[in-house]
């Protein structure tokens, strides 16, 4: 089991560098209205991500922050994001 790392600060995320504990602070993409603070680290060929989100986040209730996510195919996020942009550009309504 991966131990939960410390929640990243805004300054750590803005610095765009790996922390001393080996975790990379970043913003997790918008879900539930806004982004979440996160840290990521490669583990056994995949990427473990811990997300702190104090709003309506699909993977947790208000009492389940942070939440550990495990991603093995980063390319899927690129494909998903590209499709979202394509759909928004084709829509008469544009982005919300």
N, C-alpha and C positions, 0 to 999 in steps of 0.2 A: 504494500500500500504506500502511496506517495503522501508524505506529510504535507499538510497545508502550509504554504509559505506565507510570509507577511504580506498584507495588502499593500499594493504599490501606491506611492504618492503621485500627485500631479506632476511634481518636479522630476520624479524618476521616469514617468512616461514620456515627458517632454525631452529628457536627455537622450532617449533612444540608444541606450547602452545596456549591456548585461550587468545585473547587480552582482555584488560579491557572493551572494548565495547561489549564483548560476541561473537565476530566473530572469527572463527578459520582460520588462513591463511594457504594456501596450493597451490600446483601447480595443475592446471586443465590439464587433459591428453592431449597429443599432438594432435593437429588438425591444419591443414594448415601448417605443417612443424615443429612447435615447441609448447611447452607448454605455458599456460597463467597463470599469477598470479591470485589467486582467494581467496575469503573468503567464509566460509560456516557456517550456523547456523540452528539448528532445529527450525522449526516454524510450529505450528499446526500439528505435527506428520510427516511432510515432511522436506526436507532440501532445504533451499534457498541458492543459490550460486551466487555470483557476480564474473564475469570473466573479467579481463583486458587483452586484446590481441591486439597487434598493427600490426598484420600481416593478412593473409588471413584466417579468422575464419568463419566457415560455418554459424554461427548464427547472424552475424552482418556485417555491412559495416564498413569502416574505421572511419566513424563519429559516430558509435554507441558503443563506449567503455566507461564504462563497460556495460556488458549485464547481466541481471538477469535471471537465470535459476531456475526452480523449479522441484526437483526430489522427488518422493514419493516411489520409489522402488530401493533402493541401490543395492539389490541383482542382478538386471538386469545388472548393470555395471560389476559385478563379472562374470556373465555368458557370457556377451559380450566379455570381456577381455580374458576369458578362450578360447572362440571360436577363437579369433584372434590369440592367441598363437598356438592353434592346427593347424590352417590353415597355419601359417608361418612355423611351424615345418614340415608339410606335403609337403610344396612347394619346388621345385628344386631351387628356387631363393632366399629363405631365406628373412630376413628383408631388407628394403631399406637402 
